[in-house]
């Protein structure tokens, strides 16, 4: 058995290690759509960038006038005004960019969370991967919209305007700035390509680690039972080391690319300084098409760092671009759908009939169906058949929790799906509970129910002795697994919760499992009584429950 578990875990690890195909066009298109859908428009950011460029030109002119001109008082006042305008414009730009980022990521997170919650059986992704998608990967988009997007807009708008302002004083200096932009752009492109690959690998490694860790925590009892702690610790450690190694790879590329970009930026400013200095001294080794004075030369030199400042900020935020695109490529299939709709009020009050029209479900090579049958309204319907025949899966399909490969299912006049699911009360084989008291879980099914009514229902399903044996009674605290209750007690509590929900359709999966014959007879009688007021569908291996049913559907 231990060898079998290790083999299954190794197969799962290989599945998690598969690389998600990366579609750059899909990622960019998704980011563009999400950015347009943000509440805050982009044009105020562009307007503030233009104000900042004008203030930078004014600062350079005021600085040149303060150094070269005789009237220093107005020049100093101009310097102060330009600095104030630039500080205010920079602060406002950051605030607007942060607002757009929050709006965009909030919309994406709503869609991703809705898509994750709507996924049913057969979803190959693990719980850890889905959590990483809704939290870590969506969080990466905030850096894209909050830092990279405004930096990219500034890099498109500011340098041409700065070069045009510099050309008013020295066309040659402006030409030097534009020419030196070519190796700067080439360095950014090379660094960006390498960073994109490493960022994708980092996200994939992080998703694998998240899925591996969460799944191992959920399987901890089995791991401890078969003494596989050392092997699983090694697997988690290896996945953690892979994340650390890929993170260092991303940082290494970021540092190298930043150094290269800083070199070209410093080189361009140095070339402008050398040209202006030699031109003023008359030592240029070639005939210059212009004659510079000190004020014009200093103005052009003061604008040279401003020409590359937006590019340097873009280079600093370029890592956010790669993370954002890598996250968008993984999130686009989830977030491109519509926002999850608010659950509709059930449209049916009478017990519904259920029609299965060629319903077929497929999971890999396993196919269930096609099934053509009508389950009449009202009464008790039992689904029987050997293990693996599809009883639980068929019930999930009726609720819209398992996708149909072909055919259709209708609950009353509604197709299976969200609306049909809200008409049903459900108790599965592995019930999940709200972290809280037993009373909290019972009241979740019927808000407003009194403590006395909840106790009567708990007693009716056979939980009376269990409540009496616990000091807290209905106030006994449970976690999501119902720890502290036996398997039979958990099933009884799930049944009580389902019976309390005022739904016309009651679906129970193995409600009498783990019960002794006497307790089984009590539960069968309780289900039989509920079938007089609603349509009750049970999946069961119990001959006693099947014998009490009004209709039996046998699955092969």
NORQUIWO-V24113 format. One record per residue. N is the residue number from 1. PSI is psi in whole degrees, 0 to 359 (* if undefined). D_CENTER is the distance of its C-alpha to the mean C-alpha in whole Angstrom. Layout:
N_PSI_D_CENTER / N_PSI_D_CENTER
//
This chain:
1_318_36 / 2_320_35 / 3_321_35 / 4_316_33 / 5_316_30 / 6_321_30 / 7_317_30 / 8_319_28 / 9_322_25 / 10_320_26 / 11_320_25 / 12_320_22 / 13_321_22 / 14_323_23 / 15_317_20 / 16_335_17 / 17_354_19 / 18_142_19 / 19_130_18 / 20_128_15 / 21_139_17 / 22_126_17 / 23_101_18 / 24_320_18 / 25_319_19 / 26_318_16 / 27_314_14 / 28_321_17 / 29_319_17 / 30_317_14 / 31_322_14 / 32_317_17 / 33_316_16 / 34_324_14 / 35_320_16 / 36_333_19 / 37_357_17 / 38_150_17 / 39_322_20 / 40_124_21 / 41_165_23 / 42_337_24 / 43_328_28 / 44_326_28 / 45_317_27 / 46_320_29 / 47_319_32 / 48_327_31 / 49_318_31 / 50_321_35 / 51_319_36 / 52_320_35 / 53_316_37 / 54_320_40 / 55_325_40 / 56_317_40 / 57_321_43 / 58_322_45 / 59_315_44 / 60_318_45 / 61_318_48 / 62_323_49 / 63_318_49 / 64_321_51 / 65_323_54 / 66_328_54 / 67_320_55 / 68_337_57 / 69_161_58 / 70_331_61 / 71_94_59 / 72_338_57 / 73_305_56 / 74_326_54 / 75_318_52 / 76_321_51 / 77_321_50 / 78_322_48 / 79_315_46 / 80_318_45 / 81_317_44 / 82_318_42 / 83_318_41 / 84_316_40 / 85_318_38 / 86_320_36 / 87_316_35 / 88_318_34 / 89_319_33 / 90_318_30 / 91_315_29 / 92_323_29 / 93_316_27 / 94_319_24 / 95_315_24 / 96_320_23 / 97_320_21 / 98_323_19 / 99_316_19 / 100_321_18 / 101_316_15 / 102_318_14 / 103_316_15 / 104_313_13 / 105_327_9 / 106_318_10 / 107_317_11 / 108_318_8 / 109_321_6 / 110_317_9 / 111_318_8 / 112_314_5 / 113_318_7 / 114_318_10 / 115_322_9 / 116_316_9 / 117_333_11 / 118_350_14 / 119_139_14 / 120_205_17 / 121_153_19 / 122_358_19 / 123_120_16 / 124_344_16 / 125_151_13 / 126_167_13 / 127_318_12 / 128_321_11 / 129_321_9 / 130_322_7 / 131_318_7 / 132_323_6 / 133_316_3 / 134_338_2 / 135_291_5 / 136_314_7 / 137_323_5 / 138_324_5 / 139_328_8 / 140_334_10 / 141_334_10 / 142_321_12 / 143_324_14 / 144_308_15 / 145_330_15 / 146_332_17 / 147_310_19 / 148_314_20 / 149_312_20 / 150_327_23 / 151_321_24 / 152_321_24 / 153_318_26 / 154_322_28 / 155_335_29 / 156_325_30 / 157_316_32 / 158_311_34 / 159_315_36 / 160_322_38 / 161_321_39 / 162_317_40 / 163_322_42 / 164_320_43 / 165_319_44 / 166_326_46 / 167_336_48 / 168_330_50 / 169_321_51 / 170_100_51 / 171_327_50 / 172_317_50 / 173_319_48 / 174_320_45 / 175_321_46 / 176_316_45 / 177_317_42 / 178_318_41 / 179_318_42 / 180_351_41 / 181_338_37 / 182_306_37 / 183_331_37 / 184_313_34 / 185_322_32 / 186_319_33 / 187_320_32 / 188_320_29 / 189_316_28 / 190_315_29 / 191_322_27 / 192_319_24 / 193_315_24 / 194_318_25 / 195_326_22 / 196_316_19 / 197_314_20 / 198_324_20 / 199_318_17 / 200_317_15 / 201_325_17 / 202_316_16 / 203_318_12 / 204_319_14 / 205_321_16 / 206_320_13 / 207_320_11 / 208_317_15 / 209_317_16 / 210_312_13 / 211_318_14 / 212_314_17 / 213_312_18 / 214_318_16 / 215_323_18 / 216_325_21 / 217_318_21 / 218_329_21 / 219_17_24 / 220_318_26 / 221_318_29 / 222_322_29 / 223_317_29 / 224_322_32 / 225_324_34 / 226_15_34 / 227_47_34 / 228_21_32 / 229_314_30 / 230_317_32 / 231_316_30 / 232_326_27 / 233_320_27 / 234_321_28 / 235_315_25 / 236_320_22 / 237_320_25 / 238_319_25 / 239_322_21 / 240_318_21 / 241_325_24 / 242_318_22 / 243_316_19 / 244_318_22 / 245_319_24 / 246_327_21 / 247_318_20 / 248_326_24 / 249_319_24 / 250_315_21 / 251_323_24 / 252_315_27 / 253_321_26 / 254_317_25 / 255_317_28 / 256_316_30 / 257_322_29 / 258_320_30 / 259_318_33 / 260_318_34 / 261_321_33 / 262_325_35 / 263_312_38 / 264_325_38 / 265_314_37 / 266_323_40 / 267_319_42 / 268_317_42 / 269_320_43 / 270_320_46 / 271_319_47 / 272_318_47 / 273_318_49 / 274_316_51 / 275_313_52 / 276_318_53 / 277_311_55 / 278_327_57 / 279_319_57 / 280_326_59 / 281_351_61 / 282_29_62 / 283_17_61 / 284_136_59 / 285_7_60 / 286_156_60 / 287_125_61 / 288_141_58 / 289_8_58 / 290_161_58 / 291_119_59 / 292_141_57 / 293_176_58 / 294_319_57 / 295_316_55 / 296_319_53 / 297_318_52 / 298_324_51 / 299_314_49 / 300_320_47 / 301_323_47 / 302_333_45 / 303_342_43 / 304_313_42 / 305_328_39 / 306_331_38 / 307_319_37 / 308_351_35 / 309_314_33 / 310_324_31 / 311_323_30 / 312_322_30 / 313_323_27 / 314_318_26 / 315_321_26 / 316_330_25 / 317_4_22 / 318_329_21 / 319_325_19 / 320_326_17 / 321_314_17 / 322_319_17 / 323_318_13 / 324_317_12 / 325_321_13 / 326_318_12 / 327_320_9 / 328_322_10 / 329_326_12 / 330_331_9 / 331_337_6 / 332_316_10 / 333_334_11 / 334_320_8 / 335_354_8 / 336_352_12 / 337_174_13 / 338_162_15 / 339_141_14 / 340_132_14 / 341_152_18 / 342_132_20 / 343_133_21 / 344_152_25 / 345_133_28 / 346_133_30 / 347_355_32 / 348_141_34 / 349_333_37 / 350_156_39 / 351_128_38 / 352_152_37 / 353_160_38 / 354_129_35 / 355_123_36 / 356_118_35 / 357_91_35 / 358_33_35 / 359_124_32 / 360_132_31 / 361_140_28 / 362_130_27 / 363_97_25 / 364_238_26 / 365_352_30 / 366_127_30 / 367_137_31 / 368_124_32 / 369_190_34 / 370_147_35 / 371_124_36 / 372_110_38 / 373_165_39 / 374_125_40 / 375_114_39 / 376_159_41 / 377_140_40 / 378_159_41 / 379_182_43 / 380_123_41 / 381_126_40 / 382_130_39 / 383_119_37 / 384_167_39 / 385_165_39 / 386_164_39 / 387_132_36 / 388_1_33 / 389_347_35 / 390_20_32 / 391_307_32 / 392_322_29 / 393_321_27 / 394_320_29 / 395_320_29 / 396_324_25 / 397_323_26 / 398_325_28 / 399_355_25 / 400_16_23 / 401_353_20 / 402_129_22 / 403_142_22 / 404_134_25 / 405_332_27 / 406_164_30 / 407_194_32 / 408_156_31 / 409_133_31 / 410_135_32 / 411_106_32 / 412_236_35 / 413_7_34 / 414_141_31 / 415_155_29 / 416_145_26 / 417_206_23 / 418_314_21 / 419_317_25 / 420_323_27 / 421_325_24 / 422_352_25 / 423_354_29 / 424_150_29 / 425_137_29 / 426_137_28 / 427_113_29 / 428_182_28 / 429_328_29 / 430_78_26 / 431_145_26 / 432_139_23 / 433_158_24 / 434_135_23 / 435_111_24 / 436_199_27 / 437_168_30 / 438_320_32 / 439_320_33 / 440_318_29 / 441_324_28 / 442_321_31 / 443_339_31 / 444_329_27 / 445_329_29 / 446_82_31 / 447_136_31 / 448_353_34 / 449_144_36 / 450_162_39 / 451_322_39 / 452_318_42 / 453_322_40 / 454_319_38 / 455_320_40 / 456_319_42 / 457_319_39 / 458_322_39 / 459_323_42 / 460_326_43 / 461_3_40 / 462_16_42 / 463_2_40 / 464_308_43 / 465_322_44 / 466_321_41 / 467_322_41 / 468_330_44 / 469_350_44 / 470_132_41 / 471_327_42 / 472_341_39 / 473_233_39 / 474_343_37 / 475_10_35 / 476_130_35 / 477_134_31 / 478_156_29 / 479_188_25 / 480_341_23 / 481_356_25 / 482_32_28 / 483_138_30 / 484_343_33 / 485_147_34 / 486_172_35 / 487_317_34 / 488_322_36 / 489_323_36 / 490_319_32 / 491_321_33 / 492_317_35 / 493_320_33 / 494_322_30 / 495_316_33 / 496_318_35 / 497_318_31 / 498_321_31 / 499_331_35 / 500_336_34 / 501_126_32 / 502_73_34 / 503_143_32 / 504_350_35 / 505_125_33 / 506_123_33 / 507_124_31 / 508_128_32 / 509_110_31 / 510_57_34 / 511_341_35 / 512_8_39 / 513_151_37 / 514_17_38 / 515_146_41 / 516_166_45 / 517_319_47 / 518_315_48 / 519_325_45 / 520_319_44 / 521_321_47 / 522_317_45 / 523_321_42 / 524_318_43 / 525_321_46 / 526_319_43 / 527_320_41 / 528_321_44 / 529_318_44 / 530_331_41 / 531_348_42 / 532_346_44 / 533_349_42 / 534_169_39 / 535_123_38 / 536_124_37 / 537_126_35 / 538_139_36 / 539_126_35 / 540_152_37 / 541_0_40 / 542_121_42 / 543_325_45 / 544_317_46 / 545_320_43 / 546_323_44 / 547_332_47 / 548_353_46 / 549_153_44 / 550_326_46 / 551_143_44 / 552_128_43 / 553_114_41 / 554_124_41 / 555_135_38 / 556_*_40
//
